[in-house]
């Protein structure tokens, strides 16, 4: 590693605790620490000015650059020579993304969003996704219709209130739409509390609702949102306008997740725990941006497979 930016430190910590990643941290070229000092299981190998000597002695398979301040410190000539000698040179943000499966939010700069073509969904893939999402939703609706009728009957018989829960969510380009779910909470659950995040052991959830959520059956009516063109099978989960306003004020680039249609399931949902805080929303946004950047039919198939596996293992929604 050249430098020890926060992203580099996270990568180093991840490598130290995940040997199965198959990568070994050889050490750091860094001015701020004495040579030989151990940091995250690897030594400081010397200052930036000795980068060429360090690379000759350690023979790295790749060099990851993560300087907190590059101006006047980046060893440009040494890095160019090593690049042309065949050693891959990566930015810390790129290495972080490959290892963690999410965009490093703190490393995303406005220029990346404005000038880079990689952080936006490809138009032809978005169109293709809409087509196969509609086909999957139509088939899934026909196959699960008896199950939906049974769930609707049970909701009606076990608690007071409507069968379907209708809630305004934020969709493509920030446009609001009405999302459908089987009601899993008691009627008027938010009459006293107002809009709050659902928690893992939320007391507002009915006994039947816990099972519906555990099996993710409460999400089935969203197939009709897909058929209406408001959602896709896979995408960032749609959030409520009240929360979007708060999160957009606190989290940079939060509104960029609305550049694609929201999904019934998503990359963040299969990779991260139940989110209840702003900090959780930051991590989930990093997964959402990764998904937008890498949107493809193959990734969607993988996410659908993982979601079905989660349902069969009774792990519930995230």
N, C-alpha and C positions, 0 to 999 in steps of 0.2 A: 504494500500500500504506500502511495506517495501522499503523505499528509494523514491527519486523523480528524476529519470532519465528523459531525454527528452521524452521517450516513455510514461512513467507514466504521465507526465504533459499533453501530448496530450490526453491520455485516460481520465484523470480527466476533462479536458476542454470539451471533447466530452460528458461525462456523465452529466456535469453541463448544457450543452445546449440541450441535448436530453433525457429528462426524460422518453420518450417512450421506451428507451432501457431497462427499468425495473430493473436497477441496481442503488444502492445508494452507494456513496463513504462515508464510515464511517470515514476515516481519514488516517493519515500517521504516521508510525514509522520512525523517521528521526532525525539525529543528528544535522543537520545544521540549525534548526529553534527552537525557544522556544515553549514549550507546550502551546496549546491554540491558537496559531497563525492560522488565517484562510487562506487557500490556495485553490483556485478553489472551493470555497463553502464548504470546509471540514477542520476540525481542525488538527493541529499537535497533536498527542496523547501522544507523549513521545519519548525518544531516543530508539535506536535499542536495547540497553541493557535491556529494559523493555518490550520487545515484548511479552513475555509470559503473563505478567500482562495485557497488552493492549488487547490481544486476549481473555483472561478470562472475561474482563469487557465488551467488545464490541460484543463477540460471532459472528464473521464474517462467512459468508457462504463460502468465499474463501479469500485467501491471494495472492496478486500479488507482486512479487519481481522485483524491478527495481532499483538497485543500480548502480550508475555511476562507482564506484570502489568497487569491491567485496573483494579484497585481504585484509584479516585481519578484514573485517567489517561484512561479512555475518554471521548472527547468526545461524550457521549450526545446532547446537544441539537443539535449540528452534524450528526451522523449522521442524526438523526430528520428534520431539515429537508431534508437532501439526499435522504433516502429518499422523503419526500412530494413532492419536486420531480421525482421520476422516475428518480433514479440508483440502479441496483441496488447493494445493500450485501451483501457475502458474508463469511462467516467464512473464515479461511485454510484450515481443514480441508475445507470444501466445494469451494473452488477447487482445492486439491491433488488431491482425489478426481476431479474432472472431467478435470484435465490428465493425471494419472498413471495413472488407471484402477485405483487402489487406495486403501484407507482409510489415512489418516495416523494410524498407531498412537499416536504421541506426543500426538496431539490428542484421542484418545478418552478420555472420562472415564467413571467408573462410572455417573454419572447418565444418560449417553447410552444405556447399555445397559439401565438399569432403566426409565426413563421414556419413551424414544423408541421409536416403533413402526417406525422405518426400519431399525434394525440387526438385525432378526430376520426370518426367512423367513416369507412369507405362507402360511398353512396350505393354502389352496386351490391355490396354485401348487406346493407340495410334493407334494400329492396328484396333481395333474396330471402332474408330472414323473415320479412313480413309475409312472404308467400308461403314458406314452409311452416311458419307459426300458425297461420290460418288453417292450413291442412291438418296439422297436429291437433289444434283446438277442436276442429270439427269432428275428427275421429275420436278424440278423448271424450267429447260431449256425448256422442252416441254410445260409447262403451260404458261411461260412468253414469248415465242418466238414471238407471234403477238405484244406484247408490246415492245419488243426489236426492231422489225422491224419498228414500228411506231416511236420510239425514234430515231433510226438511220436516218429515213427520215427527221424528224424535225431538227436534228442537221445539216444535209446536206443542208437543205433549209434556215436555219436561220443565218448561219455564214460560213465564208471561212475556209477551212481546212479539214483534214480527219475526218471521223465519229468517229473512235476509237482512243483513246489516249493510246499510248504504252509507258511504263516507266519501267526502270530497278528498281527492288526492291530486298531486301535481304530476302532470304527464309531460309528453314531448314538448320541448321549447317553453316549458313553464305553464302550459295550458291546463287548467283544472278539469277533472272529469270525476264521475261518480263510480267508485269501486264497489263491487259486490262481494260479500262474504256471507257464509252461514253465521248467524249470530252465536257467538261463543261466550258473551258476557251477559250479565243480568240487564234487564231493560233499564234505560236511563242511568247507566253506570257512571257517566261523567256529569250528571246533573249537579253534583256537589263539588267535584274536583276540577271540572273543566278539562281541557285537552292536556293529557299527560301521557308519557311513554308507557307502553305496556311493559310490565316486568315479568321475570321468569315465573314467579309464584304469585301472580296477580290475584288478589282476593275478589276482584270483580268478575272473574271467570266462573261460569257455572260448572257443575260436575261433568255434564255432558260436553261442555265446551273444552274442558281439559283433554278429553279423548279426541275431539275433533281436531284440536291443535296438535296433539301428539302425532296423529296420523296425517296431519295437514289436509284433512277433508274440508275444513272450513274455507280453504282457498279455491275449491272446485268451481264456485260460481264465477270466478274471474276468467274462466274459459269464455264466458259470454263477453267480457271486456275485450278479450283477444279477438273474438269474432266481430266485435264492433269497431275494431281497428284502434282501440285506445291503448292496448298493451300488446306485448309479445310473450311467448312462453318463457324466454330467458332475457334478463336485463336487470338494471338496477331496480331495487324495490321502490315503489312510489311512496313518497312521504306526504304527510298532511301539510296544508299551506301554513298553518300556525308554526309548525316546526321548521319548515323550509325557510321562513322569514328569519327565525332566530339563528338557524345553522348557517345561512348564507352570510349573516353579519359577523359570525365568529370564525368561520372556516373559509380560507381562500379557495377559490375555484369550485365551491360547492355547486353553483348553478350549472357548471359544465356537465354534470351528470345527467342533465335534462336534454342533452343533445341526441339521445336515442330514446325510444319508447321504453317505459318501465316494463318489468317482467314479473311473472308469477314466482319464479325462482331466479337466483342469480349467483354470480361468482363470489360475492361477499357472503351470501347466505350459506354456502357450502364450506367456506374457509374460516369463518369467524363466529365467535360465540354470540349469544343473545345480547343485543346492544341496548343499553339503558342510559348512556351518558353522552355528552358532547365528544368526549375522548373516543368512545366507541364509534361515533359517527365519523370522526376523522379517519380512523383505520378503515372503516367500511368504504369511505370515499376513495381511499387509495386502491382498494380492490375494484371499485366501480370504474375508476379511470383506467385501470389495467384492462378491464373487460372491454371498455369502449375502444381502447387502443388495439386490442387483439381480437375484436369481434370476428367470428367465423363460424361456419356450420359445425366444424369439428369441435370447437370449444363448447358450442351449445349442446352438442350430443353428450360431451363429457359431463357438463353441468346437469343435464337431465338425468343421466345415469346415476350420478352421485346423489341427486335429489331423491330418486326412486329408492336407492339403497338406504338412504336415511329414513324414508317413510317405512320401509320394511323392517328396519331395526328399531322402530318406535322411538326415534330420537327427537321428533318434534321439530317445530319451526324455529328459525333463528331470526 
